Amino acid sequence: MLQQVEDFPEYYCIGTAETREKAIDTILSNQPELVFLMLGKSSKSDITLSIITELYRFINELPYFVIISETDKYAYEALKTGVFDYIISPVALTELRRTLLKFQKVIPLSGGIVPQIVENVQELQEKPESERPAADVSKSDVDIQICIKSYGDYQFIALKDVVYLQADNNTTDFHLYNGKKLTAYKTLKHYENNLPSFFYRIHNSYIVNSNYVSRINTGKSLCYLNNNDVSVSFSKTFKDNIDTIIRKIAPEYI
C-alpha cells in the first residue's frame, strides 16, 4: 500500500501502526486528513472499525476513513459508521486513484499543504527535513494559500498574511497581520512539518513567520512581531532557530 501511495506525489504517508493503541495515538498526534484501515485476517492487527467511535472521545472532527479488506464482510458496518470509502484488496491502482480523486473533491489540495495519510501497517515515519521548501524563499514567493477547516467551514488564507501560530491543546490558532485569529483543528506539530522554511518554531507553543520579526530580545527571551505590536516567548530548546532568524535578517551581527 505504501508503494502505491508513492504513485500520487500530492499525498504522503506520515505514519503507520499495527496495533489499535498505536493507531489511535498516531491519529491523535498527527491528525491526518485521510486514514486507511486494513481489516481482515491478513492485516495481522487488532484494529477494528470501533477505532472510529473511540476517537470521538478525544476529538470532535475525525479524518476521512477508507476501509481496505479482502471481502465486503465489513461493508454494512462501515457504512453505518460513516466511512468515506471501501476498497476490496488487493488494491488496484485504478481503484486507489478513484478514491483519492473523490477525496480531492471533498478536500481540495491547496497551498502545498497536502493531505496526510496514516496506514496501519508499519512504524511511524516522519517527513524528512529535506522535503521542506528551500530556505531562501523571498517574500515575493510566498503567495501560496492554506486551507483552514473548521467543521464544514473552509477558510483560505495566504501564508504571507500569517504572523504566528499558537498551540492550544490539539488545535492551532493562526494570528494574522490584520489582528484576526483563525483556529485550525490540527496540532502545531502538524504545521511545523509542513509550513515553508520562512516559518520557525521558537517555543513549544509558537511558530513565527520570520518575515514579520521586528525585534529579538535574548535577555528576556522575547521575539517581537509585526512592528513590535506582538511579543511571544522563545525557549532554549529552539535557540538555534532564533539564531537562524537573526542570521537571516542581519548576518553582519553574527
C-alpha positions in Angstrom: 0.0 0.0 0.0 2.8 2.4 0.8 4.4 1.8 -2.6 1.0 2.5 -4.3 0.6 5.8 -2.5 4.0 6.9 -3.8 2.4 7.0 -7.3 0.5 10.0 -6.1 3.1 12.7 -5.2 0.4 15.1 -3.9 -0.1 12.7 -0.9 2.4 11.4 1.6 2.3 8.9 4.5 3.0 10.4 7.9 2.6 7.3 9.9 1.7 3.6 10.2 0.5 1.4 13.0 0.0 -2.3 13.6 -2.0 -2.1 16.9 -5.2 -0.4 18.0 -3.4 1.8 20.6 -0.7 2.8 18.2 -3.2 3.7 15.6 -5.2 5.9 17.9 -2.1 7.6 19.2 -0.7 8.2 15.7 -4.0 9.7 14.5 -4.3 12.0 17.6 -0.7 13.1 17.4 -0.6 13.8 13.7 -4.3 14.5 12.9 -4.2 13.4 9.2 -6.9 14.2 6.7 -7.1 10.6 5.4 -6.7 7.2 7.1 -6.6 3.8 5.6 -7.8 1.0 7.8 -6.9 -2.6 6.7 -9.4 -5.1 8.2 -9.4 -8.9 8.0 -7.1 -11.8 8.7 -4.2 -10.7 6.5 -4.0 -7.3 8.4 -2.4 -9.1 11.4 -3.6 -6.4 13.8 -6.2 -5.8 16.4 -7.6 -2.7 14.6 -11.3 -2.7 14.0 -14.0 -0.2 13.0 -14.5 0.5 16.7 -11.4 2.7 16.5 -13.6 5.4 14.8 -16.1 5.6 17.6 -13.2 5.5 20.1 -11.6 8.6 18.5 -14.8 10.6 19.1 -13.8 10.5 22.8 -10.9 12.8 22.1 -11.6 14.9 19.0 -14.7 16.4 17.5 -13.7 16.2 13.9 -12.4 12.9 12.6 -10.3 12.3 9.5 -11.8 10.5 6.5 -11.5 6.8 6.7 -11.0 4.3 3.8 -11.5 0.7 4.6 -9.4 -2.0 2.9 -10.5 -5.6 3.2 -10.3 -8.9 1.2 -14.2 -9.2 1.3 -17.2 -7.0 1.7 -17.8 -8.5 5.2 -17.4 -5.2 7.0 -19.2 -3.1 4.3 -22.5 -2.7 6.1 -20.9 -1.9 9.5 -18.5 0.5 7.8 -21.5 2.3 6.1 -23.2 2.7 9.4 -20.0 4.1 10.9 -19.8 6.7 8.1 -16.5 5.7 6.4 -15.5 7.6 3.3 -14.8 4.6 1.0 -14.4 0.9 1.0 -11.9 -0.9 -1.2 -11.5 -4.7 -1.8 -7.9 -5.9 -1.7 -5.6 -6.5 -3.3 -5.9 -2.8 -4.1 -5.8 -2.0 -7.8 -4.1 1.3 -8.7 -7.2 2.4 -10.6 -9.4 1.9 -7.5 -7.0 3.8 -5.3 -6.9 6.6 -7.9 -10.7 6.9 -7.9 -10.8 7.1 -4.1 -8.1 9.8 -3.9 -9.7 11.8 -6.7 -13.1 11.6 -4.9 -11.4 12.7 -1.7 -9.9 15.7 -3.5 -13.4 16.8 -4.5 -14.2 17.0 -0.8 -10.8 18.4 0.4 -9.2 20.4 -2.4 -5.4 20.4 -2.4 -4.1 23.9 -1.8 -1.0 25.9 -0.9 1.4 23.0 -1.0 -0.2 21.7 2.3 -1.0 18.2 1.1 -3.3 15.7 2.7 -1.5 13.3 5.1 -2.2 9.6 5.2 -1.9 7.1 8.1 -1.8 3.4 7.5 -2.0 0.5 10.0 1.0 -1.4 8.6 4.4 -0.4 9.9 6.1 2.1 12.2 5.6 5.9 12.2 7.6 7.7 9.5 8.4 11.4 9.9 8.6 13.6 6.9 12.3 14.3 6.2 13.6 17.8 6.6 15.0 17.6 3.0 11.4 17.7 1.6 10.7 21.1 3.0 11.0 24.1 0.7 14.4 25.8 0.3 15.5 28.2 2.9 16.0 31.2 0.6 12.3 31.8 -0.1 11.7 35.5 -0.6 8.5 37.5 0.3 7.5 37.5 -3.4 7.5 33.8 -3.4 5.1 33.2 -0.5 1.8 34.0 -2.3 0.5 30.5 -1.5 -2.6 29.6 0.4 -3.5 27.2 3.1 -7.0 25.9 3.8 -8.1 26.0 7.5 -11.0 23.7 8.0 -13.4 24.1 11.0 -16.2 21.6 10.8 -17.9 22.4 7.4 -16.3 25.8 7.1 -13.3 26.2 4.8 -11.2 29.4 5.1 -8.4 30.1 2.6 -5.6 32.4 3.8 -2.3 33.4 2.2 0.7 32.3 4.2 2.3 35.7 3.8 -0.5 37.1 6.0 0.2 34.7 8.9 2.3 36.4 11.6 2.5 33.5 14.0 0.8 30.2 15.1 0.0 29.4 18.6 -0.7 25.9 20.1 -3.9 25.4 22.1 -4.1 21.8 23.1 -4.9 19.8 20.0 -5.8 22.9 18.0 -3.7 25.7 16.4 -4.5 29.4 16.3 -3.4 31.4 13.3 -2.7 35.0 14.1 -2.9 37.3 11.0 -1.3 40.6 10.4 -4.7 42.4 10.5 -5.3 41.2 14.0 -7.7 38.4 13.2 -7.4 34.9 14.6 -8.4 31.6 13.0 -8.5 28.2 14.7 -7.5 25.0 12.9 -8.2 21.6 14.3 -4.6 20.4 13.8 -1.7 20.3 16.2 1.2 22.8 16.0 3.5 19.8 15.2 1.4 19.2 12.1 2.1 22.7 10.8 5.8 22.6 11.9 6.4 19.7 9.5 4.5 21.3 6.6 5.0 25.0 6.5 7.6 26.7 4.2 11.0 27.3 5.7 10.4 31.0 6.5 8.4 29.8 9.4 10.3 28.8 12.5 9.3 27.1 15.7 10.7 29.1 18.6 8.7 27.6 21.5 6.6 24.6 22.3 3.6 26.9 21.8 4.7 29.2 18.9 5.8 29.1 15.3 6.6 32.6 13.8 6.8 33.9 10.3 10.3 35.3 10.1 9.2 38.0 7.6 7.3 39.6 10.5 10.1 39.5 13.1 11.0 43.1 14.1 13.0 42.6 17.3 14.6 39.8 19.3 15.5 40.3 23.0 17.7 37.5 24.0 17.9 38.7 27.7 14.1 38.5 28.1 13.7 35.6 25.6 11.1 37.5 23.6 10.5 37.7 19.9 8.7 40.8 18.7 6.5 40.6 15.6 4.5 42.9 13.3 6.4 46.1 14.1 6.6 45.3 17.8 2.8 45.0 18.1 3.1 41.5 19.4 5.7 39.7 21.5 6.0 35.9 22.1 8.4 33.9 24.2 11.1 31.7 22.8 12.8 28.8 24.7 16.3 27.5 24.9 15.2 24.3 23.1 14.7 26.4 19.9 17.6 28.8 20.4 19.1 27.6 17.2 16.1 28.7 15.3 16.3 32.1 16.9 20.0 32.4 15.8 19.0 31.3 12.3 16.4 34.1 12.2 18.9 36.7 13.3 21.5 35.4 10.8 18.9 35.6 8.0 17.8 39.2 8.9 21.1 40.7 9.9 24.0 38.4 9.1 26.5 41.2 9.9 25.7 40.9 13.6 26.5 37.2 13.9 
